[in-house]
Amino acid sequence: MNSEELFQRSKNVVPGGVHSPVRSFASVGGTPVFFSEASGAYLKSVEGKEYIDYCLSFGPLLFGHRHPEIQEVVEETVRKAWSFGACEPYSLELAEFITSRIPWVEKIRFVNSGTEAVMSALRVARAATGRSKILKFDGCYHGHLDQLLVKAGSGLAGLSSSDSKGIGQEIIQNTLVLPLDDEIALENLFRDHGKNIACLVIEPLPANYGLLPQRIEFLKKCRELTTKFGTLLLFDEVISGFRVSFQGMAGITGIVPDLVCYGKIIGGGFPVGAYAGKKELMDLVAPSGPVYQAGTLSANPIGMRAGLKTLTKAWNENPYPELESKTKKLTSGILKTLEDSGDPHWEVVTFGSLFWLKGKTKEPVRTITNIPSDHKSNFASFFHKLLNKGVYLAPSGYEVGFLSTAHNDEVIEATLTKTKQALEDK
Ligand SMILES: *Cc1c(COP(=O)(O)O)cnc(C)c1O
């Protein structure tokens, strides 16, 4: 069965044929590739074609697919236990490893996804403050929990509209939405509503609507105003945590959040999320406190041990500087290839091992309103040219690309060669 046939079959039994929307190629057109194997920097499709992978499962695979050392730990664990629903030492080891290396993580609770982590952290914030309102930013993604599937409506905070059907008006009413990069709007909103806001949630490196690095002044203003108004600051580091540095964006900026969420890398490729923060906040969580949160498969031993091995490697080997320089090498090579082929339209935003290819703009893009309007169609065309030559980017122009340590110089050279061929084909 080839990808086309599998996709047709899948559409009969699964909504849109996929278990997560962006996988469907809805944004770039065409039929999604079905993959059956992965190793290092490479994916293999059901047709047996190899692809260099820059999607990397949307970020978790810091060391590439099935790194041998991580695979060994996974295999060893599979032979010992799959799930206990009871106490075990594996999650303790991971919890201690993180809490002893990230000072603002005094206590941590493991869950099964980033969405679950953010949902639970907001519950803690509402309980801790006795307030109901949450402030988020347009252009940040925090998973698919009801309260955060909301974007700015008619430009007026408080008049939010939701990004999804099926979300009750009463839930939307408690979500305030502001644009990124605007300290004045932030100050005005806090002046009017600050005392009712339980939590300000932000991706300190917004990376789910393109890559929109923020000015440090803006992030500092978030910290300053939340402290002043007794609002909790929640850093959603599901994508940036252990990716831009071991301590994530909080470590890089020196801005200490009250609560933090992790996902993606923390499970080394298995379904793990976590919410964490100061002791007195986390002690509100059941059974030590009144905030209920539970999980049948939470702290699954395989995810815990794959996560610990991944984080141990990240801590010991500090792959970050090298990942960053390889990302620069790859992206400047791609830009040069595009220019040489007579397409000088592009530029690239990078941060550590994350990259985002976008149309040239006069100013750095920090809000979603400044993303060029022809971005989607330009990206779709580039995406398919590369796909054809065996380079797999995330199938949307609003998703970022990732490098892993498996993307060595040879892989990067191969990517640039394929890019050149892709552009020559027309
Ligand atoms: C991926 C992501 C989430 C959601 O995590 P899931 O595991 O997909 O539920 C939340 N926040 C950010 C910043 C993310 O990148």
The ligand as a MOL file (V3000), in Angstrom:
LIG
                    3D

  0  0  0     0  0            999 V3000
M  V30 BEGIN CTAB
M  V30 COUNTS 15 15 0 0 0
M  V30 BEGIN ATOM
M  V30 1 C 3.3590 21.4870 21.4330 0
M  V30 2 C 2.9910 22.5590 22.3750 0
M  V30 3 C 1.9300 22.4240 23.2910 0
M  V30 4 C 1.0010 21.2470 23.2720 0
M  V30 5 O 1.6440 20.0540 23.5890 0
M  V30 6 P 0.9210 18.6670 23.1600 0
M  V30 7 O 1.8530 17.6300 23.7150 0
M  V30 8 O 0.8330 18.6900 21.6820 0
M  V30 9 O -0.4020 18.6540 23.8220 0
M  V30 10 C 1.7190 23.4350 24.1980 0
M  V30 11 N 2.4960 24.5220 24.2180 0
M  V30 12 C 3.5160 24.6970 23.3620 0
M  V30 13 C 4.3530 25.9240 23.4580 0
M  V30 14 C 3.7870 23.7290 22.4010 0
M  V30 15 O 4.7810 23.9330 21.5300 0
M  V30 END ATOM
M  V30 BEGIN BOND
M  V30 1 1 1 2
M  V30 2 1 2 3
M  V30 3 2 2 14
M  V30 4 1 3 4
M  V30 5 2 3 10
M  V30 6 1 4 5
M  V30 7 1 5 6
M  V30 8 2 6 7
M  V30 9 1 6 8
M  V30 10 1 6 9
M  V30 11 1 10 11
M  V30 12 2 11 12
M  V30 13 1 12 13
M  V30 14 1 12 14
M  V30 15 1 14 15
M  V30 END BOND
M  V30 END CTAB
M  END
